Amino acid sequence: MAENSSSCIACEGNLVLFGRRLDYEYHRCSSCGTIQLLPMPDEADTALSYESEYANVSHYESDPDRCRASAGPYYRAIIRALRDYGVKGKVLDYGTGWGGLLGMLTDNGFECQGVEMSSEMAGYCRELGLPVKQGDIKAVKGERYSAIVLCTVFEHLTDHGRWLSGARQLLENNGLLITLQPTAGFAGLMGRILGLGSLHRPLPQLQQVFCPPWHTAFFSFEGMKILGRRNGFDLLEIRPAPQGRSGGITGIAQRCLEHVNRFGWYLMDVLWPLLIAHTFVLKKVDFPRETSALKPK
Ligand SMILES: [Zn+2]
């Protein structure tokens, strides 16, 4: 079960109520800025929801073709990162969804395996001939990978530390974890602006950002670095993620924002606040002796 203390899941700092949405509360760490649900949803309940109903909840695109089209820029960004770091061996796509990224990885010559909790989505992928196991990280226990990739999945986990320790066991030495996810900067800024600074006003959904219980945490850069370090990973790089590609007005806004963001990132790098998501590249490292007390339980 996820730990439900009132300290930050990334850095163990103090949490302060940030805002409410539906019957849930998001809290913000006063030390690292990570925004997280408090309490965290129960892991077993969440697993059941993902398995049985996630393919049809409004949070996730229920049409596989539309999903592939809108998330295409994310998939390409992840594949670019794999190439830039020279990944050659087997890749695990964790949280495969309708198989868009897994299909693109295969088309680009990567040997890969997918894992998906939703039985409907996993079944759909298998019908397409994609190698997908239904379940969570335990479904591939004992396997070895050069890299694990997550495309808008890390923000869904309910026990990030335990997941990282499971992921670490699957990776070869120096193996990479590449995760594209919405981050704390944009969520924090927009939550504050659109909530008009009032804790009584519900948080805006912001497209699909504040989506409890599905989105459990928006990590800050500092939060990801500390969380990684505590669980045997070095944060190598933070990349700006592209915008998705929806149709209509949203699509036009996404394209505009992407141009603005390219310029903003060029000028201000990680300080640029209008990026909804970032790609983190982490590397599995040995636990330093002096921090062995911080090893995951
Ligand atoms: Zn924190």
Residues whose N, C-alpha, C, O or C-beta is under 5 A from the ligand:
A	BS01	ZN	C8 A10 C11 E12 G13 C29 S31 C32 G33 T34
